[in-house]
Amino acid sequence: MYLDYNATTPIASSVALKIISSLKNEWGNPSSKYPVAEMALKSITYSRMHLSKMIGADLDDIIFTSGGTEANNMAILGALDYFKDWEQNCNTFMKGKPHIITTNVEHDATILPIRHLEKKGLIECSVVAVSSDGCICPEEILAQIRPLTCLVTVMMANNETGVIMPVAIIGRHIKDINRRRKLEGLIEILYHSDAAQAIGKIPVDVLDLQVDYLTIVGHKFYGPRVGCLYARGAGKVTPVYPLLFGGAQERGFRPGTENTPMIAGLGEAARLVCENLDSYYSHMLQMRNYLEEQLK
């Protein structure tokens, strides 16, 4: 009996077939112009289409990464560059370090980069504790906002407790707060959510959540161990700062020759979610309730 699906899931049969097919037939470099390379690029585009559909995003909002850890780090470490850019261009003199808000139940891929920046003296950080039911209180997150707050990051579903966080409620408040901050000449707050444990289990709509960034991890929903970062209007509306420097792949946001077979598999896993989420959700709810009743 396997009860650790929050850690990783087996690859779905159609995902495995998609990866094998891509390995055989889409081995060309997607940045090149010959036919097999164009096949690879087409496959990547299809995957981007399925992923954007899965979360209600635009095609260009999807940036492929090696996995969730990289996607989280892009959003968190990028906040420093975002703050520096704002500092150079703002008319308001305000001295201090960038401030980040998070919770005490985030995955290590979120909390450790924040702690790393804090240890180096590059940021100030507020870690808000969840209540006794394991859920974060939106008011407690909002109460921590300061004039130099530049990023709030709250996971969508906890990997240990399964608690679903009120990400959309916090997002709506941050949107309202940002309207006022813009008029006051304050830095607008970027909002990130690690949705690794939510994708494929509950509906995820970035417009409803009001997030600027969303982390997607393939191996949590029957896909391969790669992922992507959603960035709302990437590079135009929401800033994106690369961790790596090299080629122009992923519009320069994530350089490096694309891992076409794994991206193809990720897209297939997203397609399965788009087609089957209702039945996935219904089945999981039934199993959850059954387990709880039997344990009691």
Salt bridges, closest charged atoms under 4 A:
GLU70 OE2 - ARG254 NE 2.71
GLU118 OE1 - ARG115 NH1 2.76
GLU124 OE1 - ARG146 NH1 2.64
ASP176 OD1 - ARG179 NH1 2.49
ASP208 OD1 - ARG172 NH1 3.99
ASP212 OD1 - ARG232 NH2 2.61
GLU250 OE2 - ARG48 NH2 2.83
GLU268 OE2 - ARG271 NH2 2.74
GLU275 OE2 - ARG271 NH1 2.76
GLU292 OE2 - LYS296 NZ 3.47
